[in-house]
Amino acid sequence: MEAPQRPEILNGVFDLLNEIIRCQKADATVAAIAMIYVFVDTMAFLSMPTGQTTQTRKDFISWVDNYLKANPAQPYQYRGLDVYAARCSLLHAFSAEAEAHRKDPSIHRYSYTDNGPHAYDPKEPTGLVIISVALLIHDLCTATELFFGDWSRDQALRTRVANRLPALYNTFPITPPTAP
């Protein structure tokens, strides 16, 4: 049995996911992490409520809470608020701390390792979580499958996503001319 063909309009989403995987395979860990947060922002944009034109913190957190799940055996389970704060700290300050962390000590700080399990001790007062980038990418792929499973069953979600997909960047292979 052949795998079902995905609609071409979804190529931009899957191209972005493949960029993340290529970054990780090239040992470009920080680039992979940054692209993960761009990807989640993109998914929040696609799934935000009808009539809304800009995704918000709430949309990002909601997408994470609904779709991004770690294996139950992992010591840390993603929370949308933690992932959002990690996004802000990395993308806005290239740091492990954002304003959200300073305002709310219950928000976990992230540190990253390229492979292995997540590491987290809830008794540790710093609230530091060591996130395995390899597992995060795996979990992001699973989250994307879950999201598009909902997309295939939910007409309202499919309509919202379809209306927003044309706004995404798409790449087109171009063969550069030979240098003179």
C-alpha positions, -999 to 999 in steps of 0.1 A, spaced: 0 0 0 14 34 -10 15 63 14 -11 89 7 1 119 -13 1 152 7 -13 182 -11 14 204 -27 2 234 -8 17 218 24 52 217 9 63 249 26 55 234 60 73 202 53 102 220 37 107 239 69 106 207 89 132 192 66 154 223 71 154 216 108 164 180 103 192 191 79 205 216 105 206 189 131 224 164 108 250 190 100 257 196 137 242 231 134 224 226 168 217 263 175 203 268 140 181 237 145 168 250 178 161 285 163 143 269 133 122 247 157 109 279 173 102 294 139 84 262 130 61 263 160 54 300 154 44 290 118 21 262 131 6 287 156 0 311 127 -17 284 106 -40 272 134 -50 305 151 -87 313 153 -107 325 123 -105 363 119 -72 366 136 -43 379 114 -13 376 138 -4 347 160 1 355 197 18 341 227 -15 324 235 -16 307 200 20 294 204 14 280 239 -19 264 227 -3 247 198 25 233 220 0 222 247 -22 205 221 4 188 199 40 187 213 43 157 235 74 140 249 75 102 253 58 95 286 91 79 298 109 112 295 116 130 328 103 163 313 70 168 296 67 200 274 46 229 287 36 256 263 46 283 287 81 268 291 86 263 253 74 299 246 98 314 272 126 293 258 117 306 223 118 342 235 151 337 254 169 321 224 155 343 196 155 376 214 185 374 236 204 343 227 201 334 264 185 308 286 164 335 303 136 357 292 115 383 310 89 356 316 115 336 336 122 367 358 85 373 364 75 337 370 100 313 387 77 283 378 87 287 341 115 263 333 147 274 317 161 253 289 196 242 281 202 220 251 222 189 242 224 175 207 213 139 217 203 116 245 173 119 268 159 151 283 173 157 317 151 172 345 150 169 382 118 185 396 135 188 430 162 210 415 154 246 425 168 262 393 140 246 372 166 239 345 156 214 318 182 199 295 164 194 262 177 168 238 175 185 204 173 151 187 143 142 208 127 176 204 129 172 166 114 138 168 86 151 190 81 180 166 77 156 137 51 137 157 33 169 167 31 179 130 16 145 122 -10 150 150 -18 185 138 -23 174 102 -43 144 114 -67 170 130 -64 191 99 -77 161 78 -107 156 101 -117 191 110 -132 212 82 -129 245 102 -92 239 109 -86 228 72 -103 261 60 -82 283 84 -50 265 74 -58 266 37 -64 304 38 -30 309 55 -8 285 36 -3 307 6 14 333 28 42 308 38 76 309 21 81 281 -5 113 272 -20 118 264 -57 149 245 -70 168 267 -93 199 256 -112 223 285 -112 240 294 -144 275 283 -150 301 309 -141 319 324 -171 
